[in-house]
Each structure stands twice: as structure tokens, then as C-alpha cells.
């Protein structure tokens, strides 16, 4: 009776073993794929999308007259963005132009004085020539009267008069020669004055051109095409020369900078294919290639680079910045943003 009351043992269902077996196989396949992927690829999630960011800076100080853009507007290279009030600079320019006109008048006056001095110099030369003739005549008369006096043909007074005439003519010649020397010195001074006036005119002309250049700087244009960032100015605000107003982000040229460990870059070379995935768009799959590897680790670019020669040494794996060019950038321009985090995968083994 006891044997009849015993229940027969239930057989275990084979489905359980099938499920377990399938799970084990799937786990092995997944694990093998991960191991195989890790052995043939180098990856990092320490990567960011980069682009050119150009600051917009005024080259002169002044009050903002008007702003022709808003936050995050798209702009083209050479487009007028901001204009500063140039009224004060224009007034200074008028004063400079008046000084320039006065300098031109000074040159005309100096040139006229020089011309008059040259005319006077010609007159002095004529006087000297005439005096030379009179001296020769006086010498001849005196010589003749000396002979006549020896023959007692003239009186002593007549001889003395001829001598006095000779001395007077000689002195007049000396005076004329002195006047000629003075006139020549005056011409040299006037020539120097003309050159000085011309130099002053050139300086004022350069100052006018510089002022016109400053006035042109009151109109601030976009250095390149892209999108404007957040504006830091308002109409009526005074801005200093060189103070950043806002920035323009280049929206047509992007690349990725990935920081790989120094133990990962052994097989890297320029042009090596790269796969890129953006964290903001998990389903994205961008293609690219290695553009270049940095010649220094990221730590060397820090404000206070580590110095392992002092204190206790702790070895830290360094990272090397790697520039990655993105293939067909215009195709992905709608999702690319400077500063986005990215995941980089590079196949190093076939």
C-alpha cells in the first residue's frame, strides 16, 4: 500500500535547458564580440567637436550707434554688424584738414621767399660784376695819374682823388661780395624751410589718413561667415578698443579632438579611418580620418604643467590630443555643434 501511495517523480522539462543553452550561447557570442572588438579597436569617449570661433573686437573705442544682429543670428563674411558713433572723430578730421591746408599755404610762402632770394642773388651777382669793372677803371686811372704826376702834369690832389676812388671801388666790391654770401646763406635757410614745411605737410597728410582709418574702424564687419553667439553689448554703451563684443562660430568647418591614452596611439597614422558617434545623437554614425597627432601631451598645455622631478613621483597615464577630420561635413552640419561630446572608435587590426 505504501508503494502505491508514492507519487512518481516529475521529469524536468527540456525547454529550461534549451533556454539556458541559448542564453549561454548568446552571452558567449556577445562576450566574444566585445573582446574581439576591444582587441582590434582603440576607443575613447574623451572627445569633443571643435570649430573656429572668431571674436568680434572693435579697433577703436566709442559709443555703440546701432547693432545690426541679434543673438545666434547667421551672418556672412564682410556683413556690417555694429556701428560706433564717429561724430567726434569726424570733427577731429575737419581740424586736421584745416591744419593741412595751412601747411600748404606755409609751403607756398616758403617757396615764394626762396624765389625772391634767388632773384636777389642774381642782383648781387650783377652788383659784384659792376663793382669789378669800377675797380678796374679806378686802378687804370690811378696808374695813369701816377705817371702824370711824375711828369708833373697833374696836381697831388688829383692823384689823391684817383687813389680814393680806387679804395672806394674796392670797398664796394668787398661789400657786394659780403651781401652775396649773406644771400647764399639765406637761400640755404629758405631751402631748409621749404623741406621742413613739406615734411610737416606729409606728417599731417599721414595723420589725416590715420584718422580716416579710425573712422572706418567705427563700422565693424563680420570677419567670417557663421553664427553669432550671445551679444555682450547694447546700443548706447561705450566700448573700449579691443574689448570682445561677441563671437562668431564658423558653422561650415568642424573637426573632433580626441584625447587618447599614450598606450593607445602606437598604431595611429595620418589618414587612418575613424568612426564617430555623438552623445547628443546616439544613433549618429559619422565617418572621419585622423588629421594629425599633437606633438605634446595635453598636460603640457596646462597653466601649471606637472613637474615629476620634484617631490614624490606618481606615474599617470598621459593623453595625446588627436585631431580627427569629419568626412562630408556639410551633410552633418545640422547636428554638429562646437563642444558636443563624442565617442571615437578606430580599427587598428583587420
C-alpha positions in Angstrom: 0.0 0.0 0.0 2.9 2.3 0.8 4.4 1.8 -2.6 1.1 2.6 -4.2 0.9 5.9 -2.3 4.3 7.1 -3.6 3.9 9.7 -6.4 6.0 9.2 -9.5 8.9 11.7 -9.9 8.3 14.5 -12.3 10.6 14.7 -15.2 12.4 18.1 -15.8 11.2 20.0 -18.9 13.9 20.2 -21.6 12.7 23.7 -22.5 14.6 25.0 -19.5 17.8 23.5 -20.7 17.2 24.9 -24.2 16.7 28.5 -22.8 19.7 28.2 -20.6 21.8 26.9 -23.5 20.6 29.7 -25.8 21.4 32.3 -23.1 24.9 30.8 -22.6 25.5 30.9 -26.4 24.2 34.4 -26.7 26.4 35.5 -23.8 29.4 33.8 -25.3 28.8 35.4 -28.7 28.3 38.9 -27.2 31.3 38.4 -24.9 33.4 37.2 -27.8 32.4 40.2 -30.0 33.2 42.6 -27.2 36.6 41.0 -26.6 37.3 40.8 -30.3 36.2 44.5 -30.7 38.4 45.6 -27.8 41.4 43.7 -29.2 41.1 45.2 -32.7 39.9 48.7 -31.9 41.0 51.7 -29.9 38.2 53.8 -28.4 37.7 56.9 -26.2 34.8 59.0 -25.0 37.2 61.9 -24.1 36.4 63.8 -27.3 34.7 67.0 -28.4 33.6 68.6 -31.6 35.6 71.7 -32.4 35.3 74.6 -34.8 36.8 78.0 -35.4 35.4 80.7 -33.1 36.3 84.3 -34.1 35.9 87.1 -31.6 34.5 90.4 -32.8 36.6 93.2 -31.4 36.4 97.0 -32.0 39.7 98.6 -33.1 38.7 102.0 -31.7 36.7 103.0 -28.6 33.3 104.7 -28.8 29.6 104.6 -28.1 27.5 102.0 -29.9 25.3 103.7 -32.5 23.4 100.7 -33.6 23.6 96.8 -33.7 22.5 95.0 -36.9 22.4 91.5 -35.5 20.8 89.5 -32.7 21.8 86.6 -30.6 22.6 83.4 -32.6 21.9 85.1 -36.0 23.6 83.7 -39.1 25.9 86.2 -40.8 28.1 86.3 -43.8 31.7 87.4 -44.0 32.0 91.1 -44.5 28.5 91.8 -43.3 28.1 95.0 -41.2 27.4 94.0 -37.6 27.9 97.1 -35.4 28.5 100.8 -36.0 30.0 103.2 -33.4 29.4 106.9 -33.2 32.0 108.7 -35.2 30.9 112.3 -34.7 34.0 113.2 -32.5 36.4 111.6 -34.9 34.8 113.4 -37.9 35.3 116.7 -36.0 38.9 115.9 -35.4 39.3 115.1 -39.1 38.0 118.5 -40.1 40.5 120.2 -37.8 43.3 118.1 -39.3 42.3 119.0 -42.8 42.3 122.7 -41.8 45.9 122.3 -40.4 46.8 120.5 -43.7 45.5 123.5 -45.7 47.5 125.9 -43.5 50.6 123.8 -44.1 50.1 124.0 -47.8 49.9 127.8 -47.5 53.2 127.8 -45.5 54.9 125.9 -48.3 53.7 128.4 -50.9 55.0 131.2 -48.7 58.4 129.5 -48.2 58.7 128.8 -51.9 57.9 132.5 -52.7 60.6 133.7 -50.2 63.1 131.3 -51.8 62.3 132.6 -55.2 62.7 136.2 -54.1 66.1 135.3 -52.5 67.2 133.7 -55.8 66.2 136.9 -57.7 68.2 139.0 -55.1 71.1 136.7 -55.6 71.1 137.4 -59.3 71.1 141.2 -58.5 74.0 140.7 -56.1 76.0 138.9 -58.8 75.3 141.9 -61.1 76.5 144.4 -58.5 79.7 142.4 -58.0 80.3 142.4 -61.7 79.7 146.2 -61.9 82.0 146.8 -58.9 84.7 144.7 -60.5 84.5 147.0 -63.6 84.7 150.1 -61.4 87.7 148.7 -59.6 89.5 148.0 -62.8 88.7 151.5 -64.1 89.9 153.1 -60.8 93.1 151.1 -60.9 93.7 152.2 -64.5 93.0 155.9 -63.6 95.2 155.7 -60.5 98.1 154.1 -62.5 97.7 156.7 -65.2 97.6 159.6 -62.7 100.8 158.3 -61.0 102.6 158.5 -64.3 101.2 162.0 -65.0 102.1 163.1 -61.5 105.7 162.0 -62.1 105.8 164.2 -65.2 104.2 167.0 -63.1 101.2 167.0 -65.5 98.6 166.8 -62.6 98.5 168.0 -59.1 98.9 166.0 -55.9 95.2 166.4 -55.2 94.2 164.8 -58.5 96.4 161.8 -57.7 94.9 161.5 -54.2 91.4 161.7 -55.7 92.1 158.8 -58.0 93.6 156.7 -55.1 90.4 157.4 -53.0 88.2 156.3 -56.0 90.2 153.1 -56.2 89.8 152.4 -52.4 86.1 153.2 -52.6 85.5 150.9 -55.5 87.5 148.1 -53.8 85.5 148.5 -50.6 82.2 148.5 -52.5 83.3 145.2 -54.2 84.0 143.7 -50.8 80.6 144.8 -49.5 78.9 143.3 -52.5 80.7 140.1 -52.0 79.6 140.0 -48.4 76.0 140.7 -49.5 76.3 137.8 -51.9 77.5 135.4 -49.2 74.6 136.5 -47.0 72.1 135.9 -49.8 73.6 132.5 -50.5 73.2 131.6 -46.7 69.7 132.9 -46.7 68.8 130.7 -49.7 70.1 127.6 -47.9 68.0 128.5 -44.9 64.9 129.1 -47.1 65.5 125.8 -48.9 65.6 124.1 -45.5 62.4 125.8 -44.5 60.7 124.6 -47.7 61.8 121.0 -46.9 60.7 121.4 -43.3 57.3 122.7 -44.4 56.9 119.8 -46.9 57.8 117.3 -44.2 55.2 118.8 -41.9 52.7 118.6 -44.7 53.5 114.9 -45.2 53.1 114.3 -41.5 49.7 116.0 -41.4 48.7 114.0 -44.5 49.6 110.8 -42.7 47.6 111.9 -39.7 44.6 112.5 -41.9 44.9 109.1 -43.4 45.2 107.6 -39.9 42.2 109.4 -38.8 40.2 108.3 -41.8 41.3 104.7 -41.0 40.0 105.2 -37.4 36.7 106.4 -38.8 36.4 103.3 -41.0 37.0 101.2 -37.9 33.8 102.5 -36.4 32.0 100.1 -38.7 32.6 96.6 -37.5 32.2 93.8 -40.1 31.9 90.0 -39.7 35.4 88.5 -40.1 33.9 85.3 -41.5 30.6 83.5 -42.1 28.9 81.7 -39.3 26.6 82.2 -36.4 26.7 84.9 -33.8 27.0 83.9 -30.1 25.4 85.8 -27.3 25.8 89.6 -27.6 27.6 91.4 -24.8 26.7 95.0 -25.8 23.7 97.3 -26.2 23.0 100.4 -28.2 24.4 103.5 -26.4 27.0 101.5 -24.5 30.6 102.7 -24.5 33.1 100.0 -25.6 36.9 100.0 -25.3 39.2 99.2 -28.2 40.0 95.5 -28.1 37.1 94.6 -25.8 35.2 91.5 -27.0 31.7 92.3 -28.2 30.7 88.7 -29.1 31.9 85.8 -31.1 31.1 84.2 -34.5 31.1 80.4 -34.7 32.1 79.0 -38.0 29.3 76.7 -39.0 30.9 75.2 -42.1 34.1 73.7 -40.8 34.1 71.1 -37.9 36.6 68.6 -36.6 36.9 66.4 -33.5 39.7 66.5 -30.9 40.0 63.1 -29.2 42.3 62.6 -26.2 43.7 59.1 -26.4 45.8 57.5 -23.8 49.5 57.3 -24.6 49.2 53.5 -24.7 46.6 53.6 -27.5 48.4 55.6 -30.2 51.1 53.1 -31.2 49.3 52.1 -34.5 47.8 55.5 -35.3 48.8 57.3 -38.6 47.5 60.2 -40.6 44.5 59.4 -42.8 43.5 56.4 -40.7 39.7 55.8 -40.8 37.7 56.7 -37.8 34.1 56.2 -36.7 32.4 59.0 -34.7 29.3 58.9 -32.6 27.8 62.0 -31.0 26.4 61.7 -27.5 23.6 64.2 -28.4 22.6 61.9 -31.3 23.2 58.3 -30.2 22.1 56.9 -33.5 24.5 59.1 -35.4 27.4 57.4 -37.2 29.9 59.8 -38.8 33.0 58.8 -40.7 36.3 60.6 -40.5 40.0 60.2 -40.6 43.0 61.1 -38.4 44.3 64.5 -39.4 47.2 64.8 -37.1 48.6 63.9 -33.7 49.7 66.5 -31.2 53.5 66.8 -30.6 52.9 67.2 -26.8 50.5 65.7 -24.2 47.6 67.6 -23.0 49.2 68.2 -19.6 52.0 70.3 -21.3 49.4 72.8 -22.4 48.0 73.4 -18.9 48.8 76.6 -17.0 50.8 74.6 -14.4 52.3 71.6 -16.2 53.3 68.7 -13.8 56.9 68.5 -12.8 57.9 65.0 -11.9 61.5 66.0 -10.9 60.3 67.3 -7.6 58.5 65.6 -4.7 57.1 62.1 -4.8 56.6 60.6 -8.3 53.2 59.1 -9.2 53.0 57.8 -12.7 49.9 58.9 -14.5 48.9 57.8 -18.0 49.1 60.8 -20.2 46.7 61.6 -23.0 47.6 62.8 -26.5 45.2 65.1 -28.4 44.4 63.7 -31.8 42.7 65.8 -34.5 40.1 63.9 -36.5 38.7 65.3 -39.7 35.0 64.7 -40.4 34.1 63.4 -43.8 31.3 65.1 -45.8 30.9 67.8 -43.1 28.0 69.7 -44.9 25.9 66.5 -44.7 26.0 66.6 -40.9 26.0 70.4 -40.4 22.5 70.3 -38.9 23.7 68.1 -35.9 27.3 69.3 -35.5 27.8 71.8 -32.7 31.1 73.0 -31.2 31.7 71.4 -27.8 29.5 68.3 -28.2 30.9 65.2 -26.7 31.7 62.3 -29.0 32.7 58.6 -28.9 35.6 57.7 -31.1 36.4 54.2 -32.5 39.5 53.4 -34.5 40.1 50.0 -36.0 43.8 49.1 -35.6 43.7 45.4 -36.6 42.0 43.7 -39.5 
